[in-house]
């Protein structure tokens, strides 16, 4: 894989975005040159699902998606769905 990437002038995948940007572009380039597409394509989904705050907000938002509640009502709902202790 690496040899093929070297022969492709060490192509970097500029479509990849990550906090370790240069690493991601190199690894993405290696994979892309070798036929693997969509490196880190699920990074946003994983970022949300692995972040407890974002996950809790998602659970809470799904609890009553069409309701406009006061902050106190949302706080009570957070306890009810288990994303916050009483």
C-alpha positions in Angstrom: 0.0 0.0 0.0 2.8 2.4 0.9 4.7 1.7 -2.2 1.7 2.4 -4.4 1.2 5.7 -2.4 4.8 6.7 -2.9 4.5 6.0 -6.7 1.4 8.3 -6.7 3.7 11.1 -5.4 2.6 10.7 -1.8 -0.9 11.9 -2.6 -2.8 13.6 0.2 -6.5 13.4 0.6 -7.5 17.0 1.1 -11.2 16.1 1.6 -10.4 14.6 5.0 -10.9 16.8 8.1 -9.7 15.8 11.5 -8.1 17.4 14.5 -4.8 15.7 13.4 -5.2 17.2 10.0 -1.8 16.3 8.4 -1.9 12.7 9.6 -5.5 12.3 8.3 -4.6 13.7 4.9 -1.6 11.3 4.6 -3.5 8.2 5.8 -6.5 9.2 3.7 -4.2 9.5 0.7 -2.7 6.1 1.3 -6.1 4.5 1.5 -7.5 6.4 -1.4 -4.7 5.5 -3.7 -5.4 1.9 -2.7 -9.1 2.0 -3.4 -10.5 2.7 0.0 -13.0 5.5 -0.1 -14.6 7.7 2.6 -11.8 7.6 5.2 -13.2 9.1 8.4 -16.6 9.5 6.7 -18.3 8.7 10.0 -16.2 11.0 12.2 -19.0 13.5 12.8 -21.4 10.8 13.8 -18.9 9.2 16.1 -18.0 12.6 17.6 -21.6 13.0 18.6 -22.2 9.5 19.8 -19.0 9.4 21.9 -19.6 12.8 23.5 -21.8 12.3 26.6 -23.1 15.9 26.5 -24.1 15.7 22.8 -25.5 12.2 23.3 -27.6 13.4 26.3 -28.9 16.4 24.3 -29.9 14.1 21.5 -31.8 11.8 23.9 -33.4 14.8 25.5 -34.4 16.4 22.2 -35.9 13.1 21.0 -38.0 12.9 24.2 -40.3 15.7 23.0 -39.1 16.8 19.6 -42.0 19.2 18.8 -42.5 20.8 22.2 -41.4 24.3 23.3 -40.6 24.0 27.0 -39.2 26.3 29.6 -35.8 25.6 31.0 -37.4 24.2 34.2 -39.5 21.8 32.1 -36.5 20.6 30.2 -34.6 20.1 33.5 -37.4 18.0 34.8 -37.5 16.0 31.5 -33.7 15.5 31.8 -34.2 13.8 35.1 -37.1 11.8 33.8 -35.2 10.3 30.8 -32.1 9.7 32.9 -29.6 12.2 31.4 -29.4 14.1 34.7 -29.8 13.0 38.3 -32.3 14.7 40.6 
